Amino acid sequence: MHHLRKPFASTNSNVLLLVLCQALSMTGNVILFTTAALIGQALAPDKSMATVPLALAQIATMIATIPASLLMRRVGRKLGFGVGIFVGLSGAALGLYAILTHQFVWFCLATMLFGSFNSFVGFYRFAAAEVAPSGFRSQAIALVVAGGVAAAVAGPQLASWSKDRLYGEDFAGSFATIAVLIALSLLPLLWVKIPQLSASERQEKGRSLTVIMRQPIFIVAVLGSMLGYGVMVLVMTATPLAMVAHAHPFHEAATVMQWHVLGMFAPSFITGFLIARFGVLPMMTCGGLLSLICIAINLTTAGFLSYSIALLLLGIGWNLLFIGSTTLLTETYVPAEKTGVQAAHDFLMFGFVAFSTILSGSLFQNFGWTMVNLAGIPMMLLVLAAIGWLAYHRTALKSQPTP
């Protein structure tokens, strides 16, 4: 019995270390998303460009996803994550410099470096799936995503607390805090043990990516991630701007973001078990419906409580769609194919997130808060339609007589 417990304990410790890496990285990410639109608004020559730095961060994440995945295939997850941490530290330092010198262009470059760092962070969930037994895969993914609970609690508070703490410049202290958090994430990474691909798995090519991407499961996994994440970013990015425009102070906007991020990550402690119990498609459906309820609230009222409830539901909806889509994606490939499939999935997802970030700022500045929310409705309806299509497809396959 002892020889069975040891690998399981090792698996648990690796997952927990990855949770800690995710928690530290995501706390810095929350600080960035809480402050970047306001920093952009202060530095940009045109206020409609307030969300451009965030959009560039998402574009950089999209572009860096494939190189990050290929690097990890060659040198391993652990060293690859270390490279990502170095890139993130460079971005935080450049962001601090941009704020102190009031340079919008340098701030945009800083968020691009930070976005590249996020492309590496996105693979923590896949690393957890690789160290976990197959029956524990969705739970391992969910637990790593749950590392964001610390981000939900600490991120907005750290953003608010550190806002004026350095040189008297708004948000300079926030970026110094981001740098410290990224540096700390290196410590648990040193202890993680992630299995390398075997020589045969590295040489084996597997099916072509186009064949894999034509699978109904892959299509729905990508749509769930793309549109679920896209709608979340669309509404979330504009929320601090909308709240300030409606005369809410920054600390209230930070609190709303805290509830939102808590909704994004706190359900992760049970999401994996809910997926195992009720199935991935029903939980993704719940995620889509919660996102629509958020939009309905935003369209009808603009008080502090309504913002808090709406963004909390939006976070929960994202959680169910993101973890569900990631779990669904693991059904589409074998180990030799994972590098290309994971990179393609995240490339498409972050590409749409970048588009949604740009769209958010443009819609808000030119058409207002109502149009931001209306734009999310057809996206979420498409997700629900795709989930229904896959459910019907699976039911039809099961009903066919066995030859």
C-alpha positions as CSV (number, residue, x, y, z in Angstrom):
1,M,0.0,0.0,0.0
2,H,2.9,2.4,0.8
3,H,4.2,2.3,-2.8
4,L,0.7,3.4,-4.0
5,R,0.5,6.3,-1.6
6,K,3.8,7.8,-2.5
7,P,3.1,8.6,-6.2
8,F,-0.4,10.0,-5.1
9,A,1.3,12.2,-2.5
10,S,3.8,13.4,-5.0
11,T,1.0,14.2,-7.5
12,N,-0.8,16.2,-4.7
13,S,2.3,18.2,-3.8
14,N,3.0,19.0,-7.5
15,V,-0.6,20.2,-8.0
16,L,-0.4,22.3,-4.9
17,L,2.9,23.9,-6.0
18,L,1.3,24.7,-9.3
19,V,-1.7,26.2,-7.4
20,L,0.7,28.5,-5.6
21,C,2.5,29.5,-8.8
22,Q,-0.9,30.3,-10.3
23,A,-2.0,32.3,-7.2
24,L,1.0,34.6,-7.2
25,S,0.9,35.1,-11.0
26,M,-2.8,35.8,-11.0
27,T,-2.7,38.2,-8.1
28,G,-0.3,40.3,-10.3
29,N,-2.7,39.9,-13.2
30,V,-5.6,41.1,-11.2
31,I,-3.7,44.2,-10.1
32,L,-2.9,44.9,-13.8
33,F,-6.5,44.5,-14.9
34,T,-7.8,46.6,-12.0
35,T,-5.5,49.5,-12.9
36,A,-4.5,49.3,-16.6
37,A,-7.6,50.9,-18.1
38,L,-7.3,53.9,-15.7
39,I,-3.6,54.2,-16.3
40,G,-4.2,54.0,-20.0
41,Q,-6.9,56.7,-19.7
42,A,-4.4,59.0,-17.8
43,L,-1.5,58.4,-20.2
44,A,-3.2,58.1,-23.6
45,P,-3.3,61.1,-26.0
46,D,-6.9,60.0,-26.8
47,K,-9.2,58.7,-24.0
48,S,-10.8,56.2,-26.4
49,M,-7.4,54.4,-26.3
50,A,-7.7,53.7,-22.6
51,T,-8.0,49.9,-23.1
52,V,-5.4,49.7,-25.8
53,P,-2.6,48.6,-23.4
54,L,-4.9,45.7,-22.1
55,A,-5.7,44.8,-25.7
56,L,-2.0,44.7,-26.6
57,A,-1.4,42.5,-23.6
58,Q,-4.0,40.0,-24.9
59,I,-2.6,40.2,-28.4
60,A,0.9,39.5,-27.0
61,T,-0.5,36.5,-25.0
62,M,-2.0,35.2,-28.2
63,I,1.2,35.6,-30.2
64,A,3.4,34.2,-27.5
65,T,1.3,31.1,-26.9
66,I,2.6,29.0,-29.7
67,P,6.3,29.9,-29.1
68,A,5.8,29.3,-25.4
69,S,4.3,25.8,-26.0
70,L,7.1,24.9,-28.5
71,L,9.7,26.1,-26.0
72,M,8.2,23.9,-23.3
73,R,8.1,20.9,-25.7
74,R,11.9,21.4,-26.2
75,V,13.1,22.3,-22.7
76,G,10.3,21.1,-20.5
77,R,7.5,22.8,-18.6
78,K,9.7,23.8,-15.6
79,L,12.4,25.8,-17.5
80,G,9.7,27.2,-19.8
81,F,7.8,28.6,-16.8
82,G,11.1,30.1,-15.6
83,V,11.6,31.9,-18.9
84,G,8.1,33.2,-18.6
85,I,8.8,34.6,-15.1
86,F,11.8,36.5,-16.5
87,V,9.6,38.1,-19.2
88,G,7.0,39.0,-16.6
89,L,9.5,40.8,-14.4
90,S,10.8,42.7,-17.4
91,G,7.2,43.8,-18.2
92,A,6.5,45.0,-14.6
93,A,9.8,47.0,-14.5
94,L,9.1,48.6,-17.8
95,G,5.5,49.4,-16.7
96,L,6.8,51.1,-13.6
97,Y,9.2,53.2,-15.7
98,A,6.4,54.2,-18.1
99,I,4.2,55.4,-15.2
100,L,7.0,57.4,-13.6
101,T,7.9,59.0,-17.0
102,H,4.3,59.4,-18.2
103,Q,5.0,57.5,-21.5
104,F,2.0,55.8,-23.0
105,V,4.0,54.0,-25.7
106,W,6.3,52.4,-23.0
107,F,3.3,51.4,-21.0
108,C,1.9,49.6,-24.0
109,L,5.2,47.8,-24.5
110,A,5.2,46.9,-20.8
111,T,1.7,45.3,-21.0
112,M,2.8,43.4,-24.1
113,L,5.7,41.9,-22.1
114,F,3.2,41.1,-19.3
115,G,0.9,39.5,-21.8
116,S,3.7,37.3,-23.1
117,F,4.2,36.2,-19.5
118,N,0.5,35.3,-19.2
119,S,0.9,33.0,-22.2
120,F,3.3,30.9,-20.0
121,V,0.9,31.2,-17.0
122,G,-1.9,29.7,-19.1
123,F,-0.1,26.4,-19.3
124,Y,-0.1,25.8,-15.5
125,R,-3.5,24.2,-15.9
126,F,-2.3,21.8,-18.6
127,A,0.8,21.0,-16.4
128,A,-1.6,20.0,-13.6
129,A,-3.5,17.8,-16.0
130,E,-0.3,16.1,-16.9
131,V,0.8,15.3,-13.4
132,A,-2.7,14.1,-12.3
133,P,-4.2,10.6,-12.8
134,S,-6.8,10.6,-15.6
135,G,-9.7,10.3,-13.1
136,F,-8.5,13.4,-11.2
137,R,-7.8,15.5,-14.3
138,S,-10.7,17.9,-14.2
139,Q,-10.2,18.4,-10.4
140,A,-6.5,19.1,-10.9
141,I,-7.3,21.7,-13.6
142,A,-9.9,23.3,-11.4
143,L,-7.6,23.4,-8.3
144,V,-4.9,25.2,-10.3
145,V,-7.5,27.7,-11.5
146,A,-8.6,28.0,-7.9
147,G,-5.2,29.5,-7.2
148,G,-6.9,32.7,-8.4
149,V,-8.9,32.8,-5.1
150,A,-5.9,34.4,-3.5
151,A,-5.8,36.8,-6.4
152,A,-9.5,37.7,-5.8
153,V,-8.9,38.5,-2.2
154,A,-5.5,40.2,-2.4
155,G,-5.3,41.6,-5.9
156,P,-7.8,44.5,-5.8
157,Q,-6.8,45.3,-2.2
158,L,-3.1,45.4,-3.1
159,A,-4.0,47.6,-6.1
160,S,-5.8,50.0,-3.9
161,W,-3.3,50.0,-1.1
162,S,-0.2,50.4,-3.3
163,K,-1.7,52.9,-5.7
164,D,0.0,56.0,-4.2
165,R,2.8,54.3,-2.3
166,L,5.7,55.0,-4.6
167,Y,7.1,58.4,-5.6
168,G,3.6,59.9,-5.2
169,E,2.7,58.7,-8.7
170,D,-0.7,57.1,-9.2
171,F,-0.4,53.3,-9.7
172,A,3.5,53.2,-9.6
173,G,3.4,51.2,-6.4
174,S,0.9,48.8,-8.0
175,F,3.4,47.8,-10.6
176,A,6.2,47.5,-8.1
177,T,3.9,45.1,-6.2
178,I,3.3,43.1,-9.5
179,A,7.1,42.7,-9.8
180,V,7.4,41.3,-6.3
181,L,4.6,38.8,-6.9
182,I,6.1,37.5,-10.1
183,A,9.5,37.1,-8.5
184,L,7.9,35.1,-5.6
185,S,6.3,32.7,-8.0
186,L,9.8,31.4,-8.9
187,L,10.1,29.8,-5.4
188,P,7.4,27.1,-5.7
189,L,8.4,26.5,-9.3
190,L,11.8,25.3,-8.1
191,W,10.2,22.4,-6.2
192,V,7.7,21.3,-8.9
193,K,8.3,17.9,-10.6
194,I,6.7,17.8,-14.0
195,P,7.4,14.7,-16.3
196,Q,9.2,15.4,-19.5
197,L,7.9,14.1,-22.8
198,S,9.7,10.8,-23.6
199,A,12.0,10.7,-26.6
200,S,9.4,8.7,-28.6
201,E,6.6,11.2,-27.7
202,R,8.8,14.1,-28.9
203,Q,9.5,12.3,-32.2
204,E,6.0,11.1,-32.7
205,K,3.9,13.5,-34.7
206,G,0.4,12.2,-34.2
207,R,-2.6,13.4,-36.3
208,S,-2.5,16.7,-38.2
209,L,-3.8,19.7,-36.4
210,T,-6.5,20.3,-39.0
211,V,-7.9,16.8,-38.4
212,I,-8.0,17.4,-34.7
213,M,-9.6,20.9,-35.0
214,R,-12.4,19.4,-37.1
215,Q,-13.6,17.3,-34.2
216,P,-16.9,18.5,-32.7
217,I,-15.4,18.4,-29.2
218,F,-12.5,20.7,-30.2
219,I,-14.9,23.1,-31.9
220,V,-17.1,23.4,-28.8
221,A,-14.1,23.6,-26.4
222,V,-12.6,26.5,-28.4
223,L,-16.0,28.3,-28.7
224,G,-16.6,27.9,-25.0
225,S,-13.2,29.3,-24.1
226,M,-13.1,32.0,-26.8
227,L,-16.6,33.4,-26.3
228,G,-16.8,32.8,-22.5
229,Y,-13.5,34.5,-21.9
230,G,-14.3,37.2,-24.5
231,V,-17.6,38.2,-23.0
232,M,-16.0,38.2,-19.5
233,V,-13.2,40.5,-20.7
234,L,-15.6,42.7,-22.7
235,V,-17.7,43.5,-19.6
236,M,-15.0,43.4,-17.0
237,T,-12.6,45.7,-18.8
238,A,-15.3,48.4,-19.1
239,T,-16.6,48.1,-15.6
240,P,-14.1,50.3,-13.8
241,L,-14.6,53.0,-16.5
242,A,-18.4,52.7,-16.2
243,M,-18.3,52.9,-12.4
244,V,-16.0,56.0,-12.4
245,A,-18.3,57.6,-15.1
246,H,-21.3,56.9,-12.8
247,A,-19.5,58.7,-9.9
248,H,-18.4,55.6,-8.0
249,P,-14.9,56.1,-6.3
250,F,-12.0,53.9,-7.2
251,H,-12.1,51.9,-4.0
252,E,-15.7,50.8,-4.9
253,A,-14.5,49.8,-8.4
254,A,-11.7,47.8,-6.8
255,T,-14.2,46.1,-4.5
256,V,-16.4,45.1,-7.4
257,M,-13.4,43.7,-9.2
258,Q,-12.6,41.7,-6.1
259,W,-16.0,40.1,-6.1
260,H,-15.7,39.5,-9.8
261,V,-12.3,37.7,-9.5
262,L,-13.6,35.8,-6.4
263,G,-16.4,34.6,-8.7
264,M,-13.9,33.6,-11.3
265,F,-11.8,31.4,-9.0
266,A,-13.6,30.4,-5.8
267,P,-16.0,27.9,-7.5
268,S,-12.9,26.1,-8.8
269,F,-12.7,24.1,-5.5
270,I,-15.9,22.3,-6.5
271,T,-16.1,22.9,-10.3
272,G,-14.1,19.8,-11.1
273,F,-16.3,17.6,-8.9
274,L,-19.4,19.1,-10.4
275,I,-18.1,18.3,-13.8
276,A,-17.3,14.7,-12.7
277,R,-20.8,14.4,-11.2
278,F,-23.1,16.1,-13.7
279,G,-21.0,16.2,-16.9
280,V,-19.0,18.9,-18.6
281,L,-21.7,20.1,-21.0
282,P,-24.4,20.8,-18.4
283,M,-21.9,22.8,-16.3
284,M,-20.8,24.8,-19.4
285,T,-24.5,25.6,-20.0
286,C,-24.8,26.9,-16.5
287,G,-21.8,29.1,-17.1
288,G,-23.4,30.6,-20.3
289,L,-26.7,31.3,-18.5
290,L,-25.0,33.0,-15.6
291,S,-23.1,35.3,-18.0
292,L,-26.4,36.3,-19.6
293,I,-27.9,37.1,-16.2
294,C,-24.9,39.4,-15.5
295,I,-25.7,41.2,-18.7
296,A,-29.3,41.5,-17.8
297,I,-28.5,43.1,-14.5
298,N,-26.0,45.5,-16.1
299,L,-28.7,46.6,-18.6
300,T,-31.2,47.4,-15.9
301,T,-29.4,49.1,-13.0
302,A,-26.0,50.9,-12.2
303,G,-25.8,50.8,-8.4
304,F,-22.8,49.5,-6.4
305,L,-24.7,46.4,-5.3
306,S,-25.9,45.6,-8.8
307,Y,-22.4,46.0,-10.2
308,S,-21.1,43.6,-7.5
309,I,-23.7,41.0,-8.1
310,A,-23.4,41.2,-11.9
311,L,-19.6,40.9,-11.9
312,L,-19.8,38.0,-9.3
313,L,-22.1,36.1,-11.6
314,L,-19.9,36.9,-14.6
315,G,-16.9,35.5,-12.8
316,I,-18.7,32.3,-11.9
317,G,-20.0,31.9,-15.5
318,W,-16.4,32.3,-16.8
319,N,-15.2,29.7,-14.3
320,L,-17.6,27.0,-15.5
321,L,-17.0,27.7,-19.2
322,F,-13.2,28.0,-18.9
323,I,-12.7,24.8,-16.8
324,G,-15.3,23.0,-18.7
325,S,-13.7,23.9,-22.1
326,T,-10.2,23.0,-20.8
327,T,-11.5,19.6,-19.6
328,L,-13.2,19.0,-22.9
329,L,-10.1,19.9,-24.8
330,T,-8.1,17.1,-23.0
331,E,-10.4,14.6,-24.7
332,T,-9.2,15.7,-28.2
333,Y,-5.5,14.7,-28.2
334,V,-2.9,12.1,-27.2
335,P,0.4,13.1,-25.5
336,A,2.3,13.5,-28.8
337,E,-0.3,15.9,-30.0
338,K,-0.8,18.0,-26.9
339,T,1.7,20.8,-27.8
340,G,0.1,21.8,-31.0
341,V,-3.5,21.4,-29.8
342,Q,-3.0,23.3,-26.5
343,A,-1.2,26.1,-28.4
344,A,-3.8,26.3,-31.1
345,H,-6.6,26.5,-28.5
346,D,-5.0,29.2,-26.4
347,F,-3.9,31.1,-29.6
348,L,-7.6,31.3,-30.7
349,M,-8.8,32.0,-27.2
350,F,-6.4,34.9,-26.5
351,G,-6.8,36.3,-30.0
352,F,-10.5,36.7,-29.4
353,V,-9.9,38.1,-25.9
354,A,-7.6,40.7,-27.5
355,F,-10.4,41.6,-29.9
356,S,-12.9,41.8,-27.1
357,T,-10.6,44.1,-25.0
358,I,-10.3,46.5,-27.9
359,L,-14.0,46.3,-28.6
360,S,-14.8,47.0,-25.0
361,G,-13.0,50.3,-24.9
362,S,-14.2,51.4,-28.3
363,L,-17.8,50.6,-27.5
364,F,-17.7,52.2,-24.1
365,Q,-16.2,55.5,-25.4
366,N,-18.3,55.8,-28.5
367,F,-21.7,54.1,-27.6
368,G,-21.7,53.7,-23.8
369,W,-22.1,51.0,-21.2
370,T,-25.3,49.6,-22.6
371,M,-23.8,48.8,-25.9
372,V,-20.9,47.0,-24.2
373,N,-23.4,44.6,-22.6
374,L,-25.6,44.2,-25.6
375,A,-22.5,43.1,-27.6
376,G,-22.1,40.1,-25.3
377,I,-25.5,38.6,-25.8
378,P,-25.1,37.1,-29.3
379,M,-21.6,35.7,-28.3
380,M,-23.1,33.9,-25.3
381,L,-26.1,32.6,-27.3
382,L,-23.6,31.1,-29.8
383,V,-21.8,29.3,-27.0
384,L,-25.1,27.8,-25.7
385,A,-26.1,26.8,-29.2
386,A,-22.7,25.1,-29.7
387,I,-23.0,23.2,-26.4
388,G,-26.5,22.0,-27.4
389,W,-25.2,20.9,-30.8
390,L,-22.5,18.8,-29.2
391,A,-24.9,17.3,-26.7
392,Y,-27.2,16.3,-29.6
393,H,-24.3,14.9,-31.5
394,R,-23.2,12.8,-28.6
395,T,-26.8,11.6,-28.0
396,A,-27.2,10.6,-31.6
397,L,-23.9,8.6,-31.5
398,K,-25.0,6.7,-28.4
399,S,-28.4,5.9,-30.0
400,Q,-26.8,4.3,-33.0
401,P,-26.9,0.5,-32.9
402,T,-23.7,-1.3,-32.3
403,P,-22.5,-3.3,-35.4
